[in-house]
Amino acid sequence: MKYLERLRAKEANRKAESALPLQEYDSKKSSALSKTTALEPDPPIRDRVRHITPEMVKSWKIARKWILPRLDELQASGWTRARLFKAGRYTFPYGEWGVAWLDNWRRTEWEVHLENGLITFLTKDISGKKIKQIARPRSIVNERYTA
């Protein structure tokens, strides 16, 4: 019963608001000129911002320059364009982001190699120990864990 009363009250408010004159805006300031008749817009249901930072764009551009000349070789070894370049739905690193968005691309101390279809990042730490990070195409990862 209370639910129906709330629905009726909301409908009455909507009808009353629609009877008000339209809101006028100043195009330079984009603020309401007449605040007495101003209606508040409904907030967006979901903000779909991908959270792509300028640093990530730099990484993507550097990676693209490296990947495109080797694209045929990468695709032959199981990589897809989506697995290489895809921008994920959630904030990085959550969700499915392509290899091109990794920050290793813009680090000058990292060397990038293509070895047997694997993208390999190599560097040395302060003590001189070698550090190796490998990005594999999804098909190789799935074969390794399902076998």
Secondary structure, 3 states (H helix, E strand, C coil): CHHHHHHHHHHHHHHHHHCCCCCCECCCCCCECCCCCCCCCCCCCCCCCCCCCHHHHHHHHHHHHHHHHHHHHHHHCCCCHHHHHCCCCCCCCCCCCCHHHCHHHHCCCCEEEEECCEEEEEEECCCCCEEEEEECCHHHHHHHHHC
